[in-house]
Amino acid sequence: LVAELKNEVNQETATYDLRMCLLVLKKDQSFAGKPENFRTPHAYSIWKEREITSLEQLIHTYAMRQSYMSGEQIGAGRLKLEASAIESMGDEDIAAAFEYIPAKATQHYRALVHKAIKHDIVDRVATANSATPLQLSNRAKDLLKQLSIAWRVSASYRETCYLDIINEYYEQDVLPASYLLDAFSKVERIIHLMNPMEWLVSQYQYLVDVEGRIEYRALGCTQDVIEELDQQRPEKTEHLKRILRALVINDAAHPVVINKPMPTVHSRREEVVAVLEPSIVYRCDCLLRQCFGDESSVAPSLDGHAQLAVLILRDYERCLMMFSIPLLEDGDRRFDVAGIVAEIETEYFYTNLKRHIDQFGYIVESADIETTLELC
């Protein structure tokens, strides 16, 4: 691929395509972004000004380099499109005017990132001795950097794309969780530089979708931990809680802003509760059988409920030890696994205890949890 590009691309063709990018951008017809691709006109205006500045600097740099190397100035009139004709042209016509920038450039870029990760990381991870995640080679980084500049692939897309592909291999159990966390750290830098709400809508949605898939798997693993809580150890869930924390820090919809409080998203916590609740109820059923057995015909004793309360407290302490730090150190509660487990298990305990009291003669009007617990 590098050899083919060297045969087709030189300083002149690169400068030509950059000048074409600048021309269509000023007419609001750039393939990299149009007004309707942004959430607000203000966001588009900021992006457009940044793009114009970047393109003008690149064109000047390439032109100076070409002049130095050949002693000739690159002509300014060799464009296939007239500025007045651009507004009436479709995307395909505009794409055909470029020398080597492909149509759907981001898709081609993603395919190259996939090949680079496969070659430099996936094919070497089994024999790697490094304790830290492998990185792309300098050759691959240089190629991808040059193509992202020439093809106008934004930093937000580049890092989301990397996270997406690393996650694919993580889901296939080809790469360990440390690679996913490393990819998240690259996304985090971009989010801190520019609020995702100011990105192209498609690129914002891309990150939301990728994070949604990661969260779905992480919560599935959390369900497994809850259902087999007696057999879990904190060191076994270390990567899981760090993935959950990375999802909080890199939440595209509610990004963390440096030097400002962590945003509290109550609706997100409710969604997490809904996902984890079936596993917590299953855990409660196991605890109930452990305390009372399967003999439903025999009236359960209050001593059994006292034992159940002890087991519920033990579950909370286990979850606190496995999930609280560093997951909750920033103040966000959406993945407060220990709190969610305690909330649902306590409600389960109270419901069963109240049923016992009502059925076997203890009549307490408007009983609250403190009054009921005193009967134990």
ChimeraX attribute file (.defattr): number of C-alpha atoms within 10 A of each C-alpha:
attribute: neighborCount
match mode: 1-to-1
recipient: residues
	/A:1	7
	/A:2	9
	/A:3	7
	/A:4	8
	/A:5	10
	/A:6	9
	/A:7	8
	/A:8	11
	/A:9	13
	/A:10	13
	/A:11	16
	/A:12	15
	/A:13	15
	/A:14	21
	/A:15	22
	/A:16	25
	/A:17	20
	/A:18	24
	/A:19	20
	/A:20	22
	/A:21	24
	/A:22	21
	/A:23	19
	/A:24	20
	/A:25	20
	/A:26	14
	/A:27	13
	/A:28	17
	/A:29	21
	/A:30	20
	/A:31	18
	/A:32	19
	/A:33	20
	/A:34	19
	/A:35	18
	/A:36	12
	/A:37	16
	/A:38	21
	/A:39	16
	/A:40	14
	/A:41	13
	/A:42	12
	/A:43	16
	/A:44	21
	/A:45	14
	/A:46	11
	/A:47	18
	/A:48	20
	/A:49	13
	/A:50	11
	/A:51	20
	/A:52	16
	/A:53	11
	/A:54	15
	/A:55	22
	/A:56	14
	/A:57	12
	/A:58	18
	/A:59	19
	/A:60	12
	/A:61	13
	/A:62	20
	/A:63	21
	/A:64	16
	/A:65	14
	/A:66	18
	/A:67	14
	/A:68	11
	/A:69	10
	/A:70	9
	/A:71	10
	/A:72	11
	/A:73	13
	/A:74	18
	/A:75	10
	/A:76	8
	/A:77	8
	/A:78	9
	/A:79	15
	/A:80	12
	/A:81	16
	/A:82	11
	/A:83	13
	/A:84	8
	/A:85	8
	/A:86	17
	/A:87	13
	/A:88	9
	/A:89	11
	/A:90	10
	/A:91	13
	/A:92	10
	/A:93	12
	/A:94	20
	/A:95	17
	/A:96	13
	/A:97	14
	/A:98	21
	/A:99	15
	/A:100	17
	/A:101	19
	/A:102	14
	/A:103	16
	/A:104	12
	/A:105	17
	/A:106	19
	/A:107	12
	/A:108	15
	/A:109	19
	/A:110	18
	/A:111	12
	/A:112	17
	/A:113	21
	/A:114	16
	/A:115	13
	/A:116	19
	/A:117	21
	/A:118	17
	/A:119	14
	/A:120	15
	/A:121	20
	/A:122	16
	/A:123	12
	/A:124	13
	/A:125	16
	/A:126	10
	/A:127	7
	/A:128	12
	/A:129	10
	/A:130	8
	/A:131	7
	/A:132	10
	/A:133	18
	/A:134	18
	/A:135	13
	/A:136	15
	/A:137	14
	/A:138	9
	/A:139	11
	/A:140	19
	/A:141	14
	/A:142	12
	/A:143	16
	/A:144	19
	/A:145	15
	/A:146	12
	/A:147	17
	/A:148	18
	/A:149	15
	/A:150	19
	/A:151	23
	/A:152	21
	/A:153	17
	/A:154	16
	/A:155	17
	/A:156	22
	/A:157	23
	/A:158	22
	/A:159	19
	/A:160	23
	/A:161	25
	/A:162	19
	/A:163	24
	/A:164	24
	/A:165	20
	/A:166	26
	/A:167	25
	/A:168	16
	/A:169	18
	/A:170	17
	/A:171	16
	/A:172	9
	/A:173	10
	/A:174	15
	/A:175	19
	/A:176	17
	/A:177	21
	/A:178	17
	/A:179	20
	/A:180	25
	/A:181	21
	/A:182	17
	/A:183	21
	/A:184	24
	/A:185	17
	/A:186	17
	/A:187	25
	/A:188	20
	/A:189	13
	/A:190	18
	/A:191	22
	/A:192	15
	/A:193	10
	/A:194	13
	/A:195	16
	/A:196	23
	/A:197	19
	/A:198	16
	/A:199	22
	/A:200	25
	/A:201	16
	/A:202	14
	/A:203	20
	/A:204	21
	/A:205	16
	/A:206	18
	/A:207	23
	/A:208	18
	/A:209	14
	/A:210	17
	/A:211	22
	/A:212	14
	/A:213	14
	/A:214	22
	/A:215	17
	/A:216	13
	/A:217	13
	/A:218	18
	/A:219	18
	/A:220	14
	/A:221	13
	/A:222	20
	/A:223	20
	/A:224	14
	/A:225	19
	/A:226	23
	/A:227	18
	/A:228	12
	/A:229	15
	/A:230	11
	/A:231	8
	/A:232	16
	/A:233	14
	/A:234	14
	/A:235	9
	/A:236	11
	/A:237	16
	/A:238	15
	/A:239	17
	/A:240	20
	/A:241	23
	/A:242	18
	/A:243	21
	/A:244	22
	/A:245	23
	/A:246	20
	/A:247	21
	/A:248	23
	/A:249	24
	/A:250	23
	/A:251	18
	/A:252	22
	/A:253	14
	/A:254	16
	/A:255	20
	/A:256	20
	/A:257	14
	/A:258	8
	/A:259	6
	/A:260	7
	/A:261	11
	/A:262	17
	/A:263	16
	/A:264	13
	/A:265	13
	/A:266	11
	/A:267	10
	/A:268	13
	/A:269	17
	/A:270	12
	/A:271	11
	/A:272	18
	/A:273	20
	/A:274	11
	/A:275	16
	/A:276	20
	/A:277	16
	/A:278	14
	/A:279	20
	/A:280	22
	/A:281	17
	/A:282	13
	/A:283	20
	/A:284	23
	/A:285	14
	/A:286	14
	/A:287	18
	/A:288	20
	/A:289	12
	/A:290	14
	/A:291	19
	/A:292	18
	/A:293	13
	/A:294	10
	/A:295	9
	/A:296	8
	/A:297	6
	/A:298	9
	/A:299	11
	/A:300	16
	/A:301	14
	/A:302	15
	/A:303	12
	/A:304	17
	/A:305	21
	/A:306	17
	/A:307	16
	/A:308	23
	/A:309	20
	/A:310	11
	/A:311	18
	/A:312	22
	/A:313	14
	/A:314	15
	/A:315	21
	/A:316	20
	/A:317	13
	/A:318	19
	/A:319	23
	/A:320	18
	/A:321	13
	/A:322	23
	/A:323	24
	/A:324	18
	/A:325	14
	/A:326	13
	/A:327	24
	/A:328	18
	/A:329	10
	/A:330	15
	/A:331	12
	/A:332	19
	/A:333	21
	/A:334	23
	/A:335	22
	/A:336	21
	/A:337	26
	/A:338	19
	/A:339	17
	/A:340	22
	/A:341	25
	/A:342	21
	/A:343	14
	/A:344	19
	/A:345	26
	/A:346	19
	/A:347	13
	/A:348	17
	/A:349	19
	/A:350	18
	/A:351	12
	/A:352	14
	/A:353	24
	/A:354	18
	/A:355	12
	/A:356	17
	/A:357	15
	/A:358	12
	/A:359	11
	/A:360	11
	/A:361	8
	/A:362	13
	/A:363	11
	/A:364	12
	/A:365	6
	/A:366	7
	/A:367	11
	/A:368	11
	/A:369	15
	/A:370	8
	/A:371	11
	/A:372	15
	/A:373	16
	/A:374	7
	/A:375	11
	/A:376	13
